Amino acid sequence: MTILLLGSGGREHALAYKMLKSPTCNQLFVAPGNAGTSFIATNVSISPIDFDSIKDFVLKENIDMVVVGPEDPLVHGIYDFFKNDKAINHIPVIGPSKVGAQLEGSKEFAKEFLIKHKIPTAAYDSFTSESVERGCNFLETLQPPYVLKADGLAAGKGVLILNDLAEAKTELRNMLVHAKFGTASSKVVIEEFLDGIELSCFVLTDGKNYKMLPTAKDYKRIGEGDTGLNTGGMGAVSPVPFADEVLLEKIETRIVKPTVDGLQKDGIEYKGFIFIGLIIVKGEPMVIEYNVRMGDPETEVVMPRIQSDLVELFQAVANQKLDEVTLEIDPRSATTIMVVSGGYPEDYNKGFEITGMEYVDDSIVFHAGTKLENGKVVTNGGRVLAVTSFGNNFQEAIKKSYQNIDKLHFDKMYFRKDIGFDLA
């Protein structure tokens, strides 16, 4: 098979790494890819949301399958674009329909879906610039901290958790009236704060059947001890030690199965990944959010643990025969530590040469924000590299990742030294 993978981050490098282990994957193109994908696949300079160029490319290269990494092309409707075009509707797209992608594209849509299908989640209401004062009044009915979520896509940064009521009102006005997150915050969901520990649940579904992938826990804050600004993720651990059989059974029966059943009942076409962001409150799982693709950096710990043929799984998704294949998981722990640019998630510089990768031993280095420049690998984003390791437990895996990070260097390089600190 010849496969086209859309995206350019650490998630896409991890997916490429896994797909290329399949004997059925003869050739893999990545659009646009990064320095890491260029070493194992063929990068193509096409934007993941340039659907016309993607169509031309898949016809020219006789592509057999399109795998969508990031959320943007899904929310823009790439699944429907292929389905509704006779020239390319025979090519399966791994990812949900445009309506299905609203689970991530609209926080309000997701909350309505959760409530409709009786899936446990926090109480909420949504507001626009016209109802901003009603939103301020709603904040007064809640106990702090206050959770404000931009309704649209904000690259993982559109959520504010604030302890002060006056500050929450100010930020609500900033989001709705002053477009703090652009059009993403033209509508804002205000949510009841849930106090607990977070967990990422990943599901692969063909729209009827599903497979639960390994759990993971990621660390969003830039500072140690989970302090400072939110990022796209500074590290991840899989499996999550506290996710025992009792909790996993609750997650499956109360959340995963009703989600997949709800998509069917609502007539929503969905063939791809569902990322369910959970919070465990006194042993009970509740949904914080849906994403319609794999998380990043969680993909970098989840994919290496999957021992089954990923391309075979994708073919089963396309043919709605996911119940006919088995999912085998490596029982060992995996951890990934993100190495980021100094200044991230605020202002940072690019173009610094990365050295030392050839000395990494017994870990996998996934590229996130990198590119090739005059034959050298240089930084090209906030999150630059993900260093993933296996161990008999997460402490052993983390130790190995840190040992190998010590061999890497680029100017102003930063990483958290306490990933997994709350799991000991």
C-alpha positions as CSV (number, residue, x, y, z in Angstrom):
1,M,0.0,0.0,0.0
2,T,1.0,3.6,-0.6
3,I,-0.2,5.8,2.2
4,L,-0.4,9.6,2.7
5,L,-0.1,10.8,6.3
6,L,-1.1,14.5,7.0
7,G,0.7,16.5,9.7
8,S,4.0,17.7,10.8
9,G,4.4,17.1,14.5
10,G,5.7,14.4,17.0
11,R,2.3,12.7,16.7
12,E,2.8,12.2,12.9
13,H,6.4,11.0,13.4
14,A,5.2,8.4,15.9
15,L,2.4,7.3,13.5
16,A,4.8,7.1,10.6
17,Y,7.3,5.1,12.7
18,K,4.5,2.6,13.5
19,M,2.9,2.3,10.1
20,L,6.3,1.6,8.5
21,K,6.6,-1.5,10.6
22,S,3.7,-3.0,8.7
23,P,4.6,-5.3,5.8
24,T,1.7,-3.9,3.8
25,C,3.0,-0.3,3.8
26,N,5.3,-0.1,0.8
27,Q,5.6,3.7,0.6
28,L,4.7,6.4,3.0
29,F,4.3,10.1,2.2
30,V,4.0,12.7,4.9
31,A,2.5,16.2,4.2
32,P,4.3,18.3,5.2
33,G,6.2,16.3,7.7
34,N,9.4,17.3,9.6
35,A,13.1,16.4,9.7
36,G,12.3,13.2,11.6
37,T,9.7,11.9,9.0
38,S,12.1,12.9,6.2
39,F,14.6,10.2,7.4
40,I,12.0,7.4,7.3
41,A,9.4,8.5,4.7
42,T,9.0,11.0,1.9
43,N,7.9,14.5,2.9
44,V,5.6,16.4,0.6
45,S,5.3,20.2,0.7
46,I,1.5,20.3,0.9
47,S,-0.6,21.9,3.7
48,P,-3.0,19.5,5.4
49,I,-5.9,21.8,4.7
50,D,-5.1,22.4,1.0
51,F,-7.6,19.8,-0.1
52,D,-7.3,20.4,-3.9
53,S,-3.6,19.9,-3.8
54,I,-4.1,16.8,-1.7
55,K,-6.5,15.4,-4.3
56,D,-4.1,16.1,-7.1
57,F,-1.3,14.3,-5.2
58,V,-3.3,11.2,-4.2
59,L,-4.4,10.7,-7.9
60,K,-0.8,11.3,-9.2
61,E,0.8,8.9,-6.7
62,N,-2.0,6.3,-6.6
63,I,-2.5,6.7,-2.8
64,D,-4.4,3.8,-1.2
65,M,-5.2,5.4,2.1
66,V,-5.1,8.8,3.8
67,V,-4.3,9.0,7.5
68,V,-5.1,12.4,9.2
69,G,-2.9,13.3,12.1
70,P,-4.0,16.8,13.3
71,E,-7.5,18.2,13.9
72,D,-7.6,21.1,11.4
73,P,-8.2,19.1,8.2
74,L,-10.8,17.0,10.0
75,V,-12.7,20.1,11.3
76,H,-12.4,21.5,7.8
77,G,-14.1,18.4,6.4
78,I,-11.4,16.3,4.6
79,Y,-13.4,13.1,5.1
80,D,-16.4,14.6,3.4
81,F,-14.3,16.2,0.7
82,F,-13.1,12.7,-0.3
83,K,-16.4,11.0,0.2
84,N,-18.2,13.5,-2.1
85,D,-15.7,13.4,-5.0
86,K,-16.1,10.5,-7.4
87,A,-12.5,10.7,-8.4
88,I,-11.2,9.9,-4.9
89,N,-14.1,8.5,-2.9
90,H,-12.6,5.0,-3.2
91,I,-9.7,6.1,-1.0
92,P,-10.4,5.6,2.7
93,V,-9.7,8.5,5.0
94,I,-8.8,7.6,8.6
95,G,-10.6,10.3,10.5
96,P,-14.2,11.4,11.3
97,S,-16.6,13.3,9.1
98,K,-16.9,17.1,9.5
99,V,-19.9,16.7,11.8
100,G,-18.0,14.1,13.9
101,A,-15.0,16.5,14.1
102,Q,-17.3,19.0,15.8
103,L,-16.7,17.0,19.0
104,E,-13.3,18.8,19.1
105,G,-14.2,21.8,16.8
106,S,-16.9,23.1,19.1
107,K,-16.9,22.8,22.9
108,E,-20.6,23.5,22.9
109,F,-21.4,20.7,20.4
110,A,-19.3,18.3,22.6
111,K,-21.1,19.3,25.8
112,E,-24.5,18.9,24.1
113,F,-23.5,15.5,22.9
114,L,-22.4,14.4,26.4
115,I,-25.6,15.6,28.0
116,K,-27.8,14.1,25.3
117,H,-26.2,10.7,25.7
118,K,-26.0,10.8,29.5
119,I,-22.2,10.7,29.6
120,P,-20.8,12.1,32.9
121,T,-19.4,15.6,32.5
122,A,-19.3,18.9,34.4
123,A,-22.3,21.3,34.4
124,Y,-21.9,24.2,31.9
125,D,-23.4,27.0,29.9
126,S,-22.2,28.9,26.8
127,F,-22.1,32.6,26.0
128,T,-21.4,35.0,23.1
129,S,-20.4,38.7,23.1
130,E,-24.2,39.5,23.1
131,S,-24.6,37.6,26.4
132,V,-21.3,38.4,28.1
133,E,-23.1,40.0,31.1
134,R,-25.2,37.0,31.5
135,G,-22.0,35.0,31.5
136,C,-20.6,37.1,34.3
137,N,-23.8,36.5,36.3
138,F,-23.4,32.8,35.7
139,L,-19.8,32.9,37.0
140,E,-21.3,34.3,40.3
141,T,-23.3,31.1,40.7
142,L,-20.2,28.9,40.6
143,Q,-17.6,28.1,43.2
144,P,-14.0,28.9,42.3
145,P,-11.9,28.0,40.4
146,Y,-13.7,29.1,37.2
147,V,-13.2,27.3,33.9
148,L,-13.5,29.3,30.6
149,K,-13.2,27.4,27.3
150,A,-13.0,29.0,23.9
151,D,-15.6,27.1,21.8
152,G,-13.4,26.7,18.7
153,L,-9.9,25.4,18.0
154,A,-7.2,27.3,19.8
155,A,-4.3,24.9,19.5
156,G,-4.8,23.5,22.9
157,K,-4.4,26.9,24.6
158,G,-8.0,28.1,24.7
159,V,-8.8,27.0,28.3
160,L,-8.4,29.3,31.3
161,I,-8.7,28.1,34.9
162,L,-9.0,31.1,37.3
163,N,-9.4,31.4,41.0
164,D,-10.5,35.0,41.2
165,L,-14.1,36.0,40.2
166,A,-13.2,39.5,39.1
167,E,-10.3,38.1,36.9
168,A,-12.7,35.4,35.5
169,K,-15.1,38.2,34.4
170,T,-12.3,40.2,32.9
171,E,-11.0,37.2,30.9
172,L,-14.5,36.3,29.8
173,R,-14.8,39.8,28.3
174,N,-11.3,39.5,26.8
175,M,-12.3,36.3,25.1
176,L,-15.8,37.3,23.9
177,V,-15.5,41.1,23.2
178,H,-11.7,41.5,22.5
179,A,-11.2,38.1,20.7
180,K,-8.4,37.0,22.9
181,F,-8.3,33.7,21.0
182,G,-9.5,35.1,17.7
183,T,-12.7,33.6,16.2
184,A,-12.1,30.5,18.5
185,S,-13.5,32.5,21.4
186,S,-16.5,34.1,19.7
187,K,-18.4,31.7,21.9
188,V,-17.2,30.6,25.3
189,V,-18.2,27.7,27.4
190,I,-18.1,28.2,31.2
191,E,-17.9,25.0,33.1
192,E,-18.1,23.7,36.6
193,F,-14.6,23.0,37.9
194,L,-14.0,19.3,38.7
195,D,-11.3,18.4,41.2
196,G,-9.4,15.2,40.5
197,I,-6.7,13.6,38.6
198,E,-6.6,13.7,34.8
199,L,-6.3,10.7,32.4
200,S,-6.2,10.4,28.6
201,C,-8.3,7.6,27.1
202,F,-7.8,6.7,23.4
203,V,-10.3,4.8,21.2
204,L,-10.0,3.6,17.6
205,T,-13.5,3.2,16.1
206,D,-14.9,2.2,12.7
207,G,-18.2,3.9,13.7
208,K,-19.7,0.7,15.0
209,N,-17.0,-1.3,16.7
210,Y,-14.1,0.1,18.8
211,K,-10.8,-0.8,20.4
212,M,-9.6,0.9,23.5
213,L,-5.9,1.8,23.1
214,P,-3.5,2.2,26.1
215,T,-4.2,4.9,28.6
216,A,-1.8,7.8,29.1
217,K,-1.3,10.8,31.3
218,D,0.2,14.0,30.0
219,Y,1.6,17.1,31.7
220,K,0.4,20.3,30.2
221,R,2.1,23.0,32.3
222,I,5.5,24.5,31.3
223,G,6.8,24.5,34.9
224,E,7.7,21.8,37.3
225,G,5.0,20.8,39.8
226,D,2.4,21.6,37.1
227,T,3.0,25.4,37.4
228,G,3.0,28.1,34.8
229,L,1.4,28.4,31.4
230,N,-0.4,25.6,29.6
231,T,1.4,24.0,26.7
232,G,0.6,21.4,24.1
233,G,2.1,18.9,26.5
234,M,5.5,18.5,28.2
235,G,5.6,14.7,28.6
236,A,3.5,11.6,29.1
237,V,3.3,8.2,30.8
238,S,1.6,5.0,29.7
239,P,0.0,3.0,31.1
240,V,-1.3,5.2,34.0
241,P,-0.6,3.3,37.3
242,F,-3.9,4.3,38.9
243,A,-6.0,3.1,35.9
244,D,-6.8,-0.3,37.3
245,E,-9.3,-2.8,35.9
246,V,-12.2,-1.4,38.0
247,L,-11.6,2.2,36.7
248,L,-11.1,1.0,33.1
249,E,-14.3,-1.0,33.2
250,K,-16.2,2.2,34.4
251,I,-14.6,4.2,31.6
252,E,-15.6,1.7,29.0
253,T,-19.2,1.1,30.1
254,R,-20.1,4.7,31.1
255,I,-18.1,6.7,28.6
256,V,-16.5,4.8,25.7
257,K,-19.5,2.6,24.7
258,P,-22.1,5.4,25.1
259,T,-19.8,7.7,23.0
260,V,-19.6,5.2,20.1
261,D,-23.3,4.3,20.4
262,G,-24.2,8.0,20.5
263,L,-22.3,8.6,17.2
264,Q,-24.3,5.8,15.7
265,K,-27.7,7.0,17.1
266,D,-27.0,10.5,15.8
267,G,-26.1,9.2,12.3
268,I,-22.5,10.7,12.6
269,E,-20.0,9.0,10.4
270,Y,-16.8,8.4,12.4
271,K,-13.9,6.2,11.3
272,G,-10.8,7.2,13.3
273,F,-9.4,8.0,16.7
274,I,-11.4,9.5,19.7
275,F,-9.3,11.0,22.4
276,I,-11.3,11.3,25.6
277,G,-9.9,13.7,28.2
278,L,-11.1,12.4,31.6
279,I,-10.9,13.6,35.1
280,I,-11.2,11.0,37.9
281,V,-13.3,12.5,40.8
282,K,-13.3,10.3,43.9
283,G,-12.8,7.2,41.7
284,E,-15.5,8.2,39.2
285,P,-14.5,9.1,35.6
286,M,-16.0,12.2,34.0
287,V,-15.3,13.7,30.5
288,I,-13.5,17.0,30.3
289,E,-13.2,17.1,26.5
290,Y,-13.1,15.2,23.3
291,N,-10.4,15.4,20.6
292,V,-11.0,13.7,17.3
293,R,-7.4,12.6,16.8
294,M,-4.6,11.2,18.9
295,G,-3.0,13.5,21.5
296,D,0.5,14.8,21.4
297,P,2.7,13.9,23.2
298,E,0.6,10.9,24.2
299,T,0.9,9.4,20.7
300,E,4.6,9.1,21.3
301,V,4.0,6.8,24.3
302,V,0.9,5.0,23.0
303,M,2.1,4.0,19.5
304,P,5.3,2.3,20.6
305,R,3.2,0.1,23.0
306,I,0.9,-1.2,20.2
307,Q,2.3,-4.5,19.0
308,S,-0.4,-5.1,16.4
309,D,0.0,-4.0,12.7
310,L,-1.3,-0.4,12.7
311,V,-2.0,-0.4,9.0
312,E,-4.1,-3.6,9.4
313,L,-6.1,-1.8,12.1
314,F,-6.6,1.1,9.8
315,Q,-7.8,-1.2,7.0
316,A,-10.3,-2.7,9.5
317,V,-11.5,0.8,10.4
318,A,-12.1,1.6,6.7
319,N,-13.9,-1.7,6.1
320,Q,-15.9,-1.5,9.4
321,K,-14.4,-4.8,10.5
322,L,-12.5,-3.7,13.6
323,D,-14.2,-6.4,15.6
324,E,-12.3,-9.0,13.4
325,V,-8.8,-7.9,14.4
326,T,-7.0,-8.2,17.7
327,L,-5.2,-5.4,19.5
328,E,-2.0,-6.5,21.2
329,I,-0.2,-4.2,23.7
330,D,3.3,-4.3,25.1
331,P,2.9,-4.7,28.8
332,R,5.9,-2.6,29.6
333,S,5.7,1.1,30.7
334,A,6.6,3.8,28.2
335,T,7.4,7.5,29.0
336,T,8.0,10.4,26.7
337,I,9.7,13.7,27.7
338,M,9.3,16.8,25.5
339,V,12.4,18.9,24.8
340,V,11.2,22.4,24.0
341,S,12.5,25.8,22.8
342,G,13.5,28.3,25.5
343,G,10.6,30.8,25.9
344,Y,7.9,28.3,24.8
345,P,4.8,28.5,25.1
346,E,5.4,32.3,24.6
347,D,8.0,33.8,22.3
348,Y,10.9,31.6,21.2
349,N,13.5,31.6,18.4
350,K,13.9,28.9,15.7
351,G,16.8,27.7,13.6
352,F,19.1,26.3,16.3
353,E,21.1,23.2,15.3
354,I,20.3,20.1,17.3
355,T,23.2,17.8,18.1
356,G,23.7,14.5,19.9
357,M,20.8,12.4,18.5
358,E,23.3,9.8,17.2
359,Y,24.3,9.1,20.7
360,V,20.8,8.2,22.0
361,D,20.8,4.6,23.1
362,D,17.7,2.5,23.9
363,S,15.2,5.3,23.5
364,I,13.3,6.6,20.5
365,V,13.6,10.3,19.5
366,F,10.4,11.6,17.7
367,H,10.7,14.9,16.0
368,A,8.0,17.5,16.7
369,G,9.2,21.0,15.7
370,T,12.2,20.3,13.4
371,K,13.4,20.8,9.9
372,L,16.4,20.1,7.7
373,E,18.5,23.1,6.8
374,N,21.7,22.6,4.7
375,G,21.8,19.0,5.8
376,K,21.5,19.9,9.5
377,V,18.5,19.3,11.8
378,V,17.4,22.6,13.3
379,T,14.6,23.7,15.7
380,N,11.4,24.8,13.9
381,G,8.8,25.0,16.7
382,G,8.0,25.3,20.4
383,R,8.0,21.6,21.1
384,V,11.1,20.2,19.4
385,L,11.7,16.6,20.3
386,A,10.0,13.8,22.2
387,V,12.3,11.2,23.8
388,T,10.4,7.9,24.5
389,S,11.7,5.0,26.5
390,F,10.5,1.6,27.8
391,G,10.9,0.3,31.3
392,N,9.5,-2.4,33.6
393,N,7.8,0.5,35.4
394,F,7.4,4.2,34.5
395,Q,10.2,5.2,36.9
396,E,12.7,3.1,35.0
397,A,11.4,4.4,31.6
398,I,11.6,8.0,32.8
399,K,15.2,7.5,34.0
400,K,16.2,6.2,30.6
401,S,14.6,9.2,28.8
402,Y,16.4,11.7,31.0
403,Q,19.7,9.9,30.5
404,N,19.3,10.2,26.8
405,I,18.1,13.8,26.9
406,D,21.5,14.6,28.5
407,K,23.1,13.7,25.2
408,L,21.1,16.2,23.2
409,H,21.8,19.9,22.8
410,F,20.4,23.0,21.1
411,D,20.6,26.6,22.2
412,K,18.1,27.5,25.0
413,M,16.9,23.9,25.2
414,Y,14.4,23.2,28.1
415,F,12.5,20.2,29.5
416,R,10.7,19.4,32.7
417,K,12.6,17.2,35.1
418,D,9.6,16.0,37.1
419,I,7.3,14.1,34.6
420,G,5.4,11.5,36.5
421,F,6.0,13.3,39.8
422,D,2.4,12.8,40.9
423,L,2.3,9.1,40.2
424,A,4.9,7.8,42.7
